[in-house]
Amino acid sequence: MTHISRRILVVGGAFTCMAGLAAAQSRSTVPSVRFRRIESQVKSALDFMTTKIPGTQELLEQAYGVLVMPLITKAGFTFGGAFGEGALRIKGVTVDYYTAVQATFGLQFGIQQYSHVLFFMTPEVLEGFRVSSGWQLGADIEFVVIEESNFVGVDTTARLPSVVGVVFGQAGLLVGATIEGTKYTRIAN
């Protein structure tokens, strides 16, 4: 009887371990809290941008993909830096998550938060962004950055650059939310 009880215990324990591993594996396919937070912030940033900034809905419709960085925090005291997390969306669906990191040097003091969206206007630039291990705006890409304060709309019938960046929602004490020199890196899921 003891021999059978041990066998049942071992088989039962093995079954429980396999069930636990299967459950853990199925949980790993569900987005983490981090990705759900990013997704929520991305949706809010896109809603704000398209309702408050004229021309951005048209850009969104024409772009092959958009990288939405809903909250970038930049701080500096001579040396500075910025960091944020966001999502790459293609046809309204998130395909990857990214970090944005920027290091700066120069006359600066304070802290600032802002949002920005990069519109990829050609499939080649979007593909180049997706396959790179770390992509930096300003290297070999023709782009234009438009700040919310001087945004009067974009003529979407004109030839647009490969990447259009829109900076908005600026708050804080640091002047000038620049995105040139920002490095974007995919977050491993």
N, C-alpha and C positions, 0 to 999 in steps of 0.2 A: 504494500500500500504506500509506503514511504517513497519507493522508487517511482511509482506512477505520479505521486504528488509533486515530486521534483521535476519530472518531465513536463507536467502541466504548467508548473511555475516557470520553467525555462521557456517553453513554447509561448505561454501567455506573456512573459516579459519581452520576448523577441517580437511578438505581434504588437505589443504596446509601443515598443521603440520604433518599429516600422511605421505605425500609425502616427506617432509623434513627428517623425522625420517627414512624412508625407504632408502633414498639416503645416509644418514649418516651411516646407518648400512651396506650398500653395499660398501661404501668407507672404512669401517673398515676392510673388508676382503682383501683389496689391501695392500700389504706390505708398511709400513711406509718408510719415507725417511731414517731413521736409518737402517732399514733392507736392503734397496736397496744399501746403502753405504757399509754395511758389505758384502753383496753378491758380489758387484763389487771388493772389496778388496780381498775376498776369491778367486775369479776367477784369479785375477792377481797373487796372491801368488802361487796358484797351477800351473799356467802356467810357472812362473819363476822356481819353484822347479823342475818340471818334465823336463824342457829343460836344466837346468844348473847343476842338481845334479844327476849323474848316479845312477841307481837302484831304484829311487823313483817311476818311472812309474810302475815298476813291483810290488813294495809295494802297490801302489794305487790299482792295479788290484787284488791283493790277499787279501787286507783288507776287513773286514766285514763292516767297517765304518771308517771315518776319521774326526777328529776334526781339523779344520783349524783356527789358530789364526794368521791372516795376519799382525797385528801390535800390538806388546806388547811394552809399554813404561815403562822402569825401571829407577828409580832415587834413589840415596841414598847419605846420609852423616851420617855415622854410622848406623842410622836407615834408612831403605829404603823400597821401595815397587814397585810393578809392576801392570799394569792394561792393559787389552785389551778386544776386543770383536771379536767373530768369529762364525763359523757355523759348525754344525755336518752334514756331508753328508753320505748318504747310497746309494750305487750304482749310484753315481753322482748327487743325488738329495738332496737338503737341507731339513732336517726334523726338525731342532731346531736351535736356536741361543743361544750362551753362553757368559758369561763373564769369564775372568781369572783374579784372584787377588792373589798377593803374598806379604807377609811381610817378611822383612829380617832384621837381626841385625849383625853387625860385621864390619870389616875393609872394607869400601867402600866409594867411593866418585865419583860422576859424574852422567851422564845420558846416557842411551842407548836405542836404539830401535832395535827390531828384530822380526822375524816371527818364528812360529813353527807349526808343524803338528803332531798330534798323530794318529798313525795307530792302530786300534783295530783289532788284528789278530785272535781273537776267538769270536764267537757269545755270549758266556757267559759274557765276559768282556764288550763287547758293551752293552748288556742288563743291566748289573750292573751299568754302567755309566749312561744310559738313565733313570733308575728308581730312582737313588739317588737324594737327595735334594741338595747335594753339594759333589763333588767328588774330592779327592786329590790324586795326583800321588805320589807314594812312600809309601803309607800306607800298603796295602796288595797285591799290583800288581807287578808282575815281569815285568820290563821294561828295555829298553836300550835307551839312548839318543845319537844321532850322530850329531855332529856339522858339518856345511858345510866345515869348514877349514880342517877337518881330514876325510871327507867322501870319501871313495874310492869305494863305492858301497856295496850293501848288497847281500850276497849269499841267494837268495830267495828259494833255494832248501833245505837249512839247516833249522832245527827247530828254529823258531823265538820266542822271548818272547811274552807274551800276548799283550804288548803294545810297539810299536817302536815310539820314538819321534825323529823328525828331526828339528834341529834349524838352521836357515839360515838368510841371509840378515842383519847381524849384523852391526850396525853403531852407533858410539858414543864414549864416553870417559870412560864408565864403563866397566871394564874387567869382562868377564865371564857371559854369558847368560844362567843361569840355570833355568830349569823348575820344578825341584823337589820342592815339597812343595807348588806348585801352586794349588789353589782351583778353580774348575770350577763349575759354577752355571748357570742353564738354565734361559734365559731371558723370562719372561712372555709376550706373545703377546696379 
